[in-house]
Amino acid sequence: MASSKLLPLLMSALVAGCSYLDPRGVKDLSLLDPLRADPAAIEARVTMPDGLRLRPDQALLNVEARQGDLRLAESFRLRLVEGLEGGVTQLSFSPADADRFRAWQARVLELRQSGEVPGQLSVSLGACTTGKGPASDATGSLVLKLRPDAPLAPVIEEAPLAALLGPENLAAIGPCR
């Protein structure tokens, strides 16, 4: 496990570092009904510091819905587009995973007809280091676009990664291979 460390970014709680959350982005996120959102319109952009890169094989959107003993859970690999200006990586659904997400939505909406269906939505991102790795005071940002007519909404702006992840987790991220 030295080559990477999964960094969960829970969308429901959006990490423990709540003081770094942007209220505008959180408000927009709270208006999203994941059961009615068009997955083709959902986009995230993550800004990483020099020395840290997202791993394309470890970018996942995880969803779960429960009703009684029934659990509908799926994970969807997110497509990464790197090389945007300023260390930004764009994450979105592939067309195939957008179709799988729509099928999951339909199953949960059908289940919802017979009662309440609590659920969770989270994003897991794996990272690896390049060169000497990130500086100890490195920061990162997250913006989301949840609807086709919405602008990118800031959720986490220039937050210290050591505070968000914990210094031990940040130091445990291994080199890219």
Sequence and secondary structure as in RCSB ss.txt:
>XXXX:A:sequence
MASSKLLPLLMSALVAGCSYLDPRGVKDLSLLDPLRADPAAIEARVTMPDGLRLRPDQALLNVEARQGDLRLAES
FRLRLVEGLEGGVTQLSFSPADADRFRAWQARVLELRQSGEVPGQLSVSLGACTTGKGPASDATGSLVLKLRPDA
PLAPVIEEAPLAALLGPENLAAIGPCR
>XXXX:A:secstr
 TT EEEEEETTT  S GGGB HHHHHHHHT  TTTS TTT EEEEE  TTEEEEEEEEEEEEEEEETTEEEEEE
EEEEEEEEEGGGEEEEEE HHHHHHHHHHHHHHHHHHTTS   EEEEEEEEEEE TT   TT EEEEEEE STTS
  EEEEEEEEHHHHH HHHHHT  B  
